[in-house]
Amino acid sequence: MAQIKYQAMKFLKETYGDPDKDAYKFVELAKEAAKDGGYFKHSTNSSQELFRMIYLSKTIQIYSNYFLDLVIVDATFWRNHFNFSLINVIGINNLGQNIMLAFGLLSNETNEAHEWVFLTVEKCMG
């Protein structure tokens, strides 16, 4: 079983690159995008590894002023390149269409981590 896991991880790294380097690039891109009026927050653990992050664009923040009647939260489980769970915060507009309000990446799916997402979104959206 260990050999299969090793081969799978080797294939993923060769195909998609190094997750640590990609995470660093992702943080830098999100910080840069947030300069246009968006919002980006992240934290690292004691080893300075990415622990959790959340991003809201300027457009997302504007939508949140109008479409917070219904909010859906969906969390994946260890399904991305960074081995983090992806948290999508989705609203429904007046036409019944889904609109992205926020998204975050969490290294673990604890109550404290989800609470951090909700409090951060609430703080950002006012």
N, C-alpha and C positions, 0 to 999 in steps of 0.2 A: 504494500500500500504506500509506503514512504517513497518508493521509486516512482510510482505513478504521480504522486503529488509533486515530486521534484521535476519530472519531465513536463508536467502541466505548467508549473511555475516558470520553467526555463522557456517553454514555448511562448507564454504570455509576455515575458520580458523581451524576448527576441522580436516578437511581433509588434508589441505596443510600446516598448521602451521601459525605462526605469520609473516605477511609480513615485519614488522619492523626488527625482528630478522633475517629473511632471507636476507633482504637487507644488513644488516651489514655483514653477512657471505659472501654474494656475493661480496661486496667491498673488503673484506679481501682476498678472493680467487683471484680476478682480480689483486689486488696489487701484490700478490705472483707470479701469472703467468707472470706479466709484468717484473719481475726480470730476466727472461730468454731472454730478448731482445725485449719484447713486449712493448706496450704503454698503459697506463691507466691514465685517468684523470677523476676526479669527482668534484662536488661542492655541497655544502649544503646551505640551506636557513638560515634565521636568527634564526630559532629554532633548527638548526643543524640536520635537516632532509635531507636525500638524495634528491637532486634537479635535478641533471642530471649527466650522466656518459657516457664515451665512452671507448671502448677497441679495440685494434688492436694487434694481435699476431705477433711474429717475421715472421712467414710464410706469414701472410697477408701483412706485409710491403714489403717482397720480391716480392710477386705477384704484388703489386701495382707498382713496377718499370717496369713491363712488360705489364700489362693489364689495362691501363687506357684509352684506345681508346673509350670505351663505359662504362659509369657508370650509374647504375640504383639505385634510392633511393626509398625505400618503407617504409611507416610509418603505423603502426597499430594504432588503437585508443582505449586506455584504455582496453587492452585485456590480460594483464598478471597479475600475482600474486601480483605485486607491485602497480598495478593500474597506471602504466606509459605507455606511448606509446613507442613502440620498433621501432627504426630506423635502417634499414638494408641498407648498402651501398654495392652494388653488382657490380662486373665487369664481363666482358665476355672474356674468354681466346681465344686462337687461334683456338680451336676446337669447339667453339660455346657454351661452357659449362659455367654455372654460377659459379663464385667464390666469396666468402665473402671477402670484403675488410675491412669492419668495421661494428660495431654495437654499438648502444647507447640506453640509456633509458632516456626519458624526462618526467618531471612531468607535463609539459604543451606543447601545440603545437603552440607556438607563432613564429612569424618570427625571433625574437631574439634567441629563443632556437634552431631553425633549422640553423640559421646562425652560432651559436656556434659550432654545429656539423660539418658543412662544413669547417669552419676556423680551427678547431682542426684537422680534417682529413688532410686538406691541409698542415698544419704545420708539422704534423707527417710524411707525405709522401714526403715532400720536394717539 
